[in-house]
């Protein structure tokens, strides 16, 4: 796209309408099935991306990752040594929101959807070897197989669903990130949450609830930004 249509003049064409309608349908389905077991694997993928974001922030700040866990109750843990603690802590919530935005944008094109699926598969394979519990190992193996099956269906049959699977994971990740921030940091204020720990190490006069609100707003901006940029890409 040589000249991006930042103003969205002439919106909306067929692709843009399909993009927004699909996001709307996925949002309704996700909210309707939120407390059912059907969404559990996708919630755990969001937890996986949350913990991987902690790990990436640790590695980028010259720390080391000793292990990652994802639990069946939708909790997780990343064991790190060294690194910039004040960057590692917010990386979980904000990182998972960022990955959700990228997955939504990747779904706008088949090639980028393939790249996103490949990158997710590689990330799952890498984490499989440093996973510290069987829930995470099972999640990695299960989603590697799931992505492989979707890829084969996309390439070898008339079932063209890869882009929609990537979009669903992206929407799920974006919604779950915002909900998780609200549930952990604002409504319940978990004392061991990343925001409470961040409030202890940050010199800013903000408590954990305030940081939860700030991170929640940033995550919501990522979600809105994904929809806006998706419309720009498709214009």
Residue frames relative to the residue before (quaternion, step in Angstrom):
aa qw qx qy qz dx dy dz
X 1.0000 0.0000 0.0000 0.0000 0.00 0.00 0.00
X 0.2735 -0.8187 0.4878 0.1305 3.56 -0.19 1.33
X 0.7972 0.1400 -0.0503 0.5851 3.61 0.92 -0.89
X 0.2544 -0.8025 0.5194 0.1466 3.60 0.01 1.26
X 0.3596 -0.7254 0.5543 0.1929 3.54 -1.00 0.90
X 0.1023 -0.8517 0.5122 0.0425 3.57 0.51 1.24
X 0.6938 0.4750 -0.2780 0.4645 3.58 1.07 -0.62
X 0.3405 -0.7704 0.4679 0.2676 3.57 1.36 -0.09
X 0.1575 0.7976 -0.5578 0.1670 3.55 0.93 0.93
X 0.8107 0.2337 -0.1929 0.5010 3.56 -0.92 0.90
X 0.3820 0.7195 -0.4947 0.3027 3.59 1.24 0.22
X 0.7545 -0.2239 -0.5921 -0.1735 1.57 -1.94 1.47
X 0.3805 -0.7074 0.5451 0.2401 3.57 -1.03 0.82
X 0.7604 -0.3922 0.2522 0.4521 3.56 -1.31 0.03
X 0.6730 0.4981 -0.3065 0.4527 3.60 0.88 -0.90
X 0.6515 0.5156 -0.3137 0.4597 3.56 1.00 -0.81
X 0.6486 0.5083 -0.3167 0.4698 3.58 0.98 -0.84
X 0.6447 0.5204 -0.3193 0.4600 3.58 0.97 -0.88
X 0.6303 0.5498 -0.3129 0.4501 3.56 1.02 -0.91
X 0.7247 0.4342 -0.2529 0.4715 3.60 0.75 -1.00
X 0.6405 0.5156 -0.3319 0.4622 3.59 0.99 -0.80
X 0.6501 0.5170 -0.3169 0.4578 3.58 0.98 -0.85
X 0.6318 0.5116 -0.3304 0.4794 3.60 0.97 -0.81
X 0.6460 0.5254 -0.3135 0.4565 3.59 0.99 -0.85
X 0.6595 0.4986 -0.3019 0.4747 3.58 0.94 -0.90
X 0.6577 0.5057 -0.3103 0.4642 3.58 0.90 -0.91
X 0.6369 0.5317 -0.3308 0.4498 3.59 0.98 -0.82
X 0.6600 0.4994 -0.3033 0.4722 3.59 0.93 -0.91
X 0.6548 0.5110 -0.3101 0.4626 3.59 0.92 -0.91
X 0.6619 0.5109 -0.3055 0.4556 3.58 0.91 -0.93
X 0.6794 0.4800 -0.2949 0.4702 3.60 0.88 -0.89
X 0.6541 0.5195 -0.3118 0.4528 3.58 1.02 -0.79
X 0.7712 0.3371 -0.1669 0.5136 3.57 1.03 -0.80
X 0.2681 0.8366 -0.4599 0.1295 3.57 1.33 0.11
X 0.7947 0.3016 -0.1519 0.5044 3.59 0.82 -0.92
X 0.5258 0.6087 -0.4289 0.4111 3.58 1.16 0.46
X 0.6240 -0.5670 0.3940 0.3658 3.54 -1.26 0.45
X 0.5281 0.6656 -0.4034 0.3397 3.59 1.21 -0.43
X 0.7289 0.4177 -0.2365 0.4882 3.59 1.06 -0.69
X 0.4185 0.7477 -0.4497 0.2522 3.59 1.23 -0.22
X 0.6665 0.4904 -0.3413 0.4458 3.67 0.78 -0.80
X 0.6799 0.4802 -0.2958 0.4687 3.60 1.00 -0.78
X 0.5978 0.5277 -0.3588 0.4852 3.59 1.14 -0.56
X 0.6645 0.5047 -0.3045 0.4593 3.57 0.97 -0.84
X 0.5964 0.5396 -0.3618 0.4714 3.59 1.15 -0.56
X 0.6225 0.5210 -0.3354 0.4781 3.58 1.09 -0.69
X 0.6356 0.5034 -0.3238 0.4876 3.58 0.99 -0.80
X 0.6064 0.5588 -0.3348 0.4559 3.57 1.05 -0.80
X 0.6960 0.4595 -0.2759 0.4779 3.60 0.84 -0.96
X 0.5773 0.5680 -0.3597 0.4634 3.59 1.16 -0.61
X 0.7198 0.4378 -0.2547 0.4746 3.57 0.78 -1.03
X 0.6193 0.5319 -0.3451 0.4631 3.59 1.04 -0.69
X 0.6183 0.5434 -0.3427 0.4526 3.59 1.08 -0.69
X 0.6012 0.5287 -0.3475 0.4881 3.59 1.07 -0.72
X 0.6781 0.5117 -0.2918 0.4396 3.56 0.87 -1.01
X 0.6533 0.5116 -0.3149 0.4608 3.59 0.94 -0.89
X 0.6485 0.5121 -0.3190 0.4642 3.60 0.95 -0.87
X 0.6297 0.5288 -0.3284 0.4647 3.57 1.04 -0.75
X 0.6897 0.4803 -0.2818 0.4628 3.59 0.83 -0.97
X 0.6692 0.5051 -0.3039 0.4525 3.59 0.98 -0.80
X 0.7224 0.3722 -0.2388 0.5316 3.60 1.20 -0.40
X 0.6173 -0.6278 0.3048 0.3632 3.52 1.21 0.81
X 0.4661 0.6367 -0.4786 0.3850 3.57 1.06 0.72
X 0.3718 -0.7018 0.5492 0.2600 3.57 -1.27 -0.16
X 0.3327 -0.7340 0.5640 0.1803 3.55 -1.13 0.74
X 0.2285 -0.8108 0.5304 0.0953 3.55 -0.65 1.14
X 0.7928 -0.2134 0.1307 0.5558 3.58 1.18 -0.31
X 0.1913 -0.7613 0.6108 0.1040 3.55 -1.25 0.51
X 0.0766 -0.7829 0.6167 0.0302 3.54 -1.07 0.82
X 0.0534 -0.7313 0.6767 0.0670 3.54 -1.26 0.61
X 0.2147 -0.8149 0.5316 0.0855 3.56 -0.73 1.07
X 0.6296 -0.5763 0.3805 0.3560 3.54 -1.19 0.61
X 0.6587 0.4977 -0.3114 0.4705 3.62 1.19 -0.44
X 0.5625 -0.6432 0.3359 0.3964 3.56 1.34 0.42
X 0.4925 0.6032 -0.4555 0.4315 3.54 1.19 0.64
X 0.0901 -0.8008 0.5893 0.0575 3.55 -1.26 0.15
X 0.1234 -0.7817 0.6091 0.0528 3.54 -1.30 0.31
X 0.0765 -0.7651 0.6381 0.0398 3.54 -1.01 0.89
X 0.2120 -0.7783 0.5810 0.1082 3.56 -0.68 1.10
X 0.0033 0.8125 -0.5800 0.0577 3.56 -0.64 1.16
X 0.1649 -0.7473 0.6314 0.1253 3.51 -1.33 0.34
X 0.8149 0.1385 -0.1296 0.5477 3.56 -0.70 1.06
X 0.5483 0.6114 -0.4626 0.3340 3.52 -1.29 -0.34
X 0.5856 -0.5675 0.4454 0.3695 3.56 -1.31 0.14
X 0.3426 -0.7883 0.4766 0.1846 3.57 -0.16 1.32
X 0.6750 0.5136 -0.2988 0.4374 3.58 0.99 -0.83
X 0.6619 0.4390 -0.3075 0.5241 3.60 1.30 -0.20
X 0.6184 0.5584 -0.3386 0.4372 3.57 1.10 -0.70
X 0.6526 0.5622 -0.3226 0.3925 3.61 0.91 -0.89
X 0.7544 0.3671 -0.2511 0.4828 3.67 0.69 -0.91
X 0.5112 0.6842 -0.4106 0.3193 3.59 1.22 -0.38
X 0.5964 0.5954 -0.3719 0.3893 3.61 1.08 -0.60
X 0.7426 0.3981 -0.2253 0.4893 3.58 0.59 -1.14
X 0.7146 0.4447 -0.2672 0.4693 3.57 0.81 -0.99
X 0.6302 0.5455 -0.3323 0.4414 3.58 1.06 -0.70
X 0.6692 0.4880 -0.3128 0.4650 3.58 0.90 -0.87
X 0.6166 0.5254 -0.3428 0.4757 3.60 1.11 -0.64
X 0.6397 0.5301 -0.3118 0.4610 3.55 1.04 -0.84
X 0.6585 0.4929 -0.3121 0.4755 3.60 0.94 -0.86
X 0.6117 0.5443 -0.3517 0.4538 3.58 1.04 -0.69
X 0.6424 0.5170 -0.3158 0.4694 3.57 0.99 -0.84
X 0.6682 0.5026 -0.3074 0.4544 3.59 0.89 -0.90
X 0.6530 0.5087 -0.3200 0.4609 3.60 0.98 -0.79
X 0.6208 0.5222 -0.3434 0.4733 3.60 1.01 -0.74
X 0.6811 0.4762 -0.2893 0.4750 3.59 0.90 -0.90
X 0.6335 0.5422 -0.3345 0.4391 3.60 1.02 -0.77
X 0.6337 0.5638 -0.3299 0.4143 3.59 1.11 -0.63
X 0.5619 0.6322 -0.3881 0.3660 3.61 1.22 -0.26
X 0.7781 0.2033 -0.1019 0.5855 3.58 1.26 -0.30
X 0.5393 -0.6512 0.4216 0.3277 3.58 -0.92 0.86
X 0.6518 0.5206 -0.3291 0.4426 3.59 0.93 -0.82
X 0.6900 0.4543 -0.2902 0.4830 3.60 0.88 -0.88
X 0.5959 0.5445 -0.3644 0.4643 3.60 1.14 -0.54
X 0.6262 0.5218 -0.3295 0.4765 3.57 1.05 -0.74
X 0.6495 0.5144 -0.3128 0.4645 3.57 0.96 -0.91
X 0.6578 0.5135 -0.3061 0.4581 3.58 0.93 -0.92
X 0.6555 0.5033 -0.3096 0.4702 3.59 0.95 -0.88
X 0.6541 0.5143 -0.3087 0.4609 3.57 0.99 -0.84
X 0.6638 0.5024 -0.3004 0.4655 3.58 0.94 -0.92
X 0.6449 0.5115 -0.3204 0.4688 3.59 0.99 -0.82
X 0.6467 0.5208 -0.3136 0.4607 3.57 1.01 -0.83
X 0.6520 0.5021 -0.3099 0.4762 3.59 0.97 -0.85
X 0.6426 0.5237 -0.3244 0.4556 3.60 0.95 -0.86
X 0.6483 0.5099 -0.3105 0.4725 3.58 0.98 -0.83
X 0.6547 0.5166 -0.3079 0.4580 3.57 1.00 -0.83
X 0.6532 0.5075 -0.3121 0.4674 3.60 0.97 -0.85
X 0.6912 0.4797 -0.2820 0.4611 3.57 0.86 -0.99
X 0.5312 0.6374 -0.4011 0.3881 3.59 1.13 -0.58
X 0.7234 0.4543 -0.2472 0.4574 3.60 0.99 -0.82
X 0.7328 0.3394 -0.2497 0.5342 3.62 1.22 -0.14
X 0.3855 0.7261 -0.4778 0.3096 3.57 1.30 0.17
X 0.2690 -0.7970 0.5284 0.1153 3.55 -0.97 0.91
X 0.7698 0.2180 -0.1902 0.5690 3.61 1.20 0.15
X 0.6178 -0.6102 0.3686 0.3319 3.53 -1.20 0.58
X 0.5402 0.5954 -0.4177 0.4233 3.60 1.16 -0.36
X 0.6842 0.4654 -0.2804 0.4865 3.56 0.92 -0.91
X 0.6352 0.5184 -0.3418 0.4593 3.60 0.95 -0.77
X 0.6635 0.4973 -0.3034 0.4695 3.58 0.95 -0.86
X 0.6265 0.5343 -0.3289 0.4625 3.56 1.05 -0.79
X 0.6569 0.5140 -0.3086 0.4573 3.58 0.91 -0.92
X 0.6861 0.4765 -0.2863 0.4693 3.57 0.82 -1.01
X 0.6694 0.5210 -0.3028 0.4344 3.57 0.90 -0.94
X 0.7247 0.4263 -0.2619 0.4739 3.59 0.87 -0.88
X 0.5620 0.5555 -0.3997 0.4645 3.60 1.14 -0.42
X 0.6573 0.4877 -0.2993 0.4904 3.58 0.98 -0.87
X 0.6426 0.5377 -0.3158 0.4452 3.60 0.95 -0.91
X 0.6733 0.4805 -0.2916 0.4804 3.59 0.88 -0.96
X 0.6359 0.5387 -0.3235 0.4482 3.58 1.02 -0.82
X 0.6573 0.5029 -0.3062 0.4704 3.58 0.96 -0.87
X 0.6507 0.5080 -0.3122 0.4702 3.60 0.93 -0.89
X 0.6387 0.5317 -0.3210 0.4542 3.59 0.99 -0.85
X 0.6638 0.4979 -0.3041 0.4679 3.59 0.91 -0.92
X 0.6424 0.5170 -0.3222 0.4650 3.59 0.96 -0.85
X 0.6485 0.5281 -0.3110 0.4516 3.57 1.00 -0.83
X 0.7707 0.4023 -0.1917 0.4554 3.56 0.84 -1.03
X 0.7933 0.3561 -0.1526 0.4696 3.59 1.02 -0.76
X 0.7619 0.2986 -0.1822 0.5451 3.60 1.19 -0.25
X 0.6228 -0.5322 0.4171 0.3936 3.55 -1.31 -0.18
X 0.5104 0.6342 -0.4185 0.4027 3.60 1.31 0.05
X 0.0482 -0.8262 0.5604 -0.0325 3.60 -0.22 1.29
X 0.2561 0.8137 -0.4812 0.2018 3.57 0.35 1.21
X 0.3906 0.7470 -0.4802 0.2424 3.63 1.19 -0.05
X 0.6678 0.5038 -0.3098 0.4520 3.59 0.85 -0.94
X 0.6786 0.4956 -0.2966 0.4539 3.58 0.98 -0.82
X 0.6145 0.5282 -0.3444 0.4741 3.58 1.10 -0.65
X 0.6540 0.4975 -0.3098 0.4782 3.58 0.95 -0.88
X 0.6463 0.5095 -0.3199 0.4695 3.59 0.98 -0.81
X 0.6461 0.5184 -0.3292 0.4532 3.61 0.92 -0.83
X 0.6545 0.4963 -0.3139 0.4762 3.58 0.92 -0.87
X 0.6494 0.5232 -0.3158 0.4525 3.58 1.01 -0.80
X 0.6667 0.4814 -0.2959 0.4860 3.59 0.91 -0.92
X 0.6363 0.5308 -0.3225 0.4576 3.57 0.95 -0.88
X 0.6729 0.5050 -0.2915 0.4552 3.55 0.91 -0.97
X 0.6585 0.5121 -0.3055 0.4592 3.58 0.96 -0.87
X 0.6902 0.4703 -0.2850 0.4704 3.60 0.86 -0.93
X 0.6708 0.5004 -0.3045 0.4549 3.57 0.92 -0.89
X 0.6169 0.5511 -0.3500 0.4397 3.59 1.03 -0.72
X 0.6696 0.4814 -0.2976 0.4809 3.58 0.90 -0.93
X 0.6607 0.5041 -0.3056 0.4647 3.59 0.93 -0.90
X 0.6596 0.5253 -0.3086 0.4402 3.58 0.90 -0.93
X 0.6327 0.5183 -0.3270 0.4733 3.56 1.02 -0.81
X 0.6651 0.4960 -0.3032 0.4687 3.59 0.90 -0.91
X 0.6972 0.4930 -0.2796 0.4389 3.59 0.84 -1.00
X 0.7497 0.4116 -0.2216 0.4683 3.59 0.87 -0.96
X 0.8177 0.3368 -0.1247 0.4499 3.55 0.86 -0.98
X 0.7647 0.3454 -0.1975 0.5068 3.61 1.11 -0.48
X 0.7646 0.3802 -0.2249 0.4693 3.59 0.63 -1.08
X 0.7984 0.2738 -0.1393 0.5179 3.61 0.91 -0.90
X 0.1655 -0.8196 0.5230 0.1653 3.57 1.19 -0.62
X 0.0417 -0.8125 0.5800 -0.0402 3.56 0.44 1.25
X 0.4369 -0.7484 0.4351 0.2442 3.57 -0.55 1.18
X 0.7127 0.4223 -0.2539 0.4993 3.56 1.15 -0.55
X 0.3872 0.7452 -0.4715 0.2693 3.59 1.26 0.21
X 0.6688 -0.5006 0.3743 0.4025 3.52 -1.32 0.37
X 0.6532 0.5296 -0.3177 0.4381 3.59 1.01 -0.81
X 0.6460 0.5056 -0.3245 0.4708 3.60 0.97 -0.79
X 0.6531 0.4971 -0.3095 0.4801 3.58 1.00 -0.81
X 0.6406 0.5309 -0.3188 0.4540 3.55 1.04 -0.85
X 0.6293 0.5432 -0.3279 0.4488 3.59 1.04 -0.81
X 0.6468 0.5337 -0.3136 0.4456 3.57 1.14 -0.64
X 0.7574 0.3782 -0.2082 0.4898 3.59 1.01 -0.77
X 0.6385 0.5216 -0.3323 0.4582 3.60 1.21 -0.38
X 0.4293 -0.7202 0.4790 0.2600 3.63 -0.83 0.90
X 0.5048 0.6557 -0.4296 0.3616 3.61 1.22 -0.20
X 0.4683 -0.6996 0.4657 0.2728 3.63 -0.99 0.78
X 0.4289 0.6743 -0.4828 0.3580 3.60 0.66 1.11
X 0.3296 -0.7263 0.5605 0.2228 3.57 -1.03 0.74
X 0.7498 -0.4090 0.2690 0.4452 3.56 -1.31 0.01
X 0.6336 0.5317 -0.3404 0.4472 3.59 1.02 -0.76
X 0.6455 0.5208 -0.3224 0.4562 3.58 0.98 -0.82
X 0.6625 0.4829 -0.3045 0.4850 3.57 0.96 -0.83
X 0.6080 0.5473 -0.3508 0.4559 3.57 1.08 -0.66
X 0.6469 0.5081 -0.3142 0.4740 3.57 1.00 -0.84
X 0.6585 0.5088 -0.3097 0.4600 3.59 0.91 -0.92
X 0.6784 0.4755 -0.2956 0.4757 3.59 0.88 -0.92
X 0.6232 0.5421 -0.3409 0.4490 3.58 1.06 -0.71
X 0.6491 0.5082 -0.3118 0.4724 3.58 1.00 -0.82
X 0.6396 0.5152 -0.3254 0.4687 3.58 0.98 -0.82
X 0.6502 0.5117 -0.3127 0.4665 3.60 0.96 -0.85
X 0.6452 0.5104 -0.3190 0.4705 3.59 1.02 -0.80
X 0.6175 0.5323 -0.3330 0.4738 3.59 1.09 -0.72
X 0.6143 0.5365 -0.3419 0.4668 3.59 1.03 -0.77
X 0.6622 0.5104 -0.3033 0.4571 3.59 0.94 -0.90
X 0.6781 0.4702 -0.2876 0.4862 3.58 0.90 -0.92
X 0.6365 0.5388 -0.3212 0.4488 3.57 1.04 -0.81
X 0.6217 0.5460 -0.3395 0.4474 3.58 1.06 -0.76
X 0.6727 0.4859 -0.2998 0.4707 3.58 0.94 -0.87
X 0.6602 0.5048 -0.3127 0.4600 3.59 0.93 -0.85
X 0.6951 0.4669 -0.2838 0.4672 3.59 0.80 -0.97
X 0.5986 0.5596 -0.3513 0.4528 3.58 1.14 -0.66
X 0.6538 0.4968 -0.3046 0.4827 3.58 1.02 -0.81
X 0.6240 0.5274 -0.3379 0.4671 3.60 1.05 -0.74
X 0.6573 0.5180 -0.3062 0.4538 3.59 0.90 -0.93
X 0.7388 0.4326 -0.2196 0.4678 3.57 0.95 -0.90
X 0.5387 0.6492 -0.3991 0.3593 3.62 1.24 -0.16
